């Protein structure tokens, strides 16, 4: 099982949006599932929507 470490998020109750680091050296984004995009996405993938401010906070905090 992949280990997630919370880097930054707008909610402490585990709701989105949140950015995590993994023990695999990757990032995971938790956000609202975007369904009205009109793109073909493979069944094992999803598009999520997060505010720009979440990424700005992560960069300003030197978290990534």
C-alpha positions as CSV (number, residue, x, y, z in Angstrom):
1,X,0.0,0.0,0.0
2,X,1.3,3.4,-0.9
3,X,2.0,5.8,2.0
4,X,0.6,9.3,1.7
5,X,1.9,12.3,3.5
6,X,-0.3,15.4,3.5
7,X,1.6,18.4,2.2
8,X,-1.0,21.1,2.0
9,X,-4.8,21.3,1.9
10,X,-7.7,23.5,2.7
11,X,-9.5,21.2,5.1
12,X,-8.3,19.3,8.1
13,X,-11.2,16.8,8.0
14,X,-9.8,14.8,5.1
15,X,-11.9,16.6,2.4
16,X,-10.5,18.1,-0.7
17,X,-8.5,19.8,-2.1
18,X,-5.3,18.3,-0.7
19,X,-1.9,17.6,-2.1
20,X,0.1,14.6,-0.9
21,X,3.6,13.2,-1.3
22,X,4.0,9.5,-1.7
23,X,6.7,7.1,-0.6
24,X,7.1,6.4,-4.3
25,X,8.5,9.9,-5.0
26,X,5.3,11.1,-6.7
27,X,2.4,13.5,-5.8
28,X,-1.2,12.7,-5.4
29,X,-4.0,15.3,-5.8
30,X,-7.3,15.0,-4.0
31,X,-10.0,17.1,-5.5
32,X,-13.5,17.2,-6.9
33,X,-14.0,14.6,-9.6
34,X,-14.4,16.4,-12.9
35,X,-17.0,14.7,-15.1
36,X,-18.1,17.3,-17.6
37,X,-14.8,17.6,-19.4
38,X,-15.7,15.9,-22.8
39,X,-12.4,14.0,-22.9
40,X,-11.9,10.2,-23.2
41,X,-10.1,9.1,-20.1
42,X,-9.0,5.4,-19.5
43,X,-11.1,3.6,-16.9
44,X,-8.2,3.4,-14.5
45,X,-7.7,7.2,-14.5
46,X,-9.7,10.3,-13.4
47,X,-9.5,14.0,-13.7
48,X,-9.8,16.0,-10.5
49,X,-10.1,19.8,-10.1
50,X,-8.2,21.8,-7.6
51,X,-7.8,25.5,-7.1
52,X,-4.6,27.3,-8.3
53,X,-4.1,28.5,-4.7
54,X,-3.5,24.9,-3.5
55,X,-0.5,24.6,-5.8
56,X,0.7,28.1,-4.9
57,X,0.7,27.2,-1.2
58,X,2.7,24.0,-1.9
59,X,5.3,25.9,-3.9
60,X,5.6,28.8,-1.4
61,X,6.0,26.3,1.4
62,X,8.9,24.6,-0.4
63,X,7.0,21.3,-0.1
64,X,7.7,20.1,-3.6
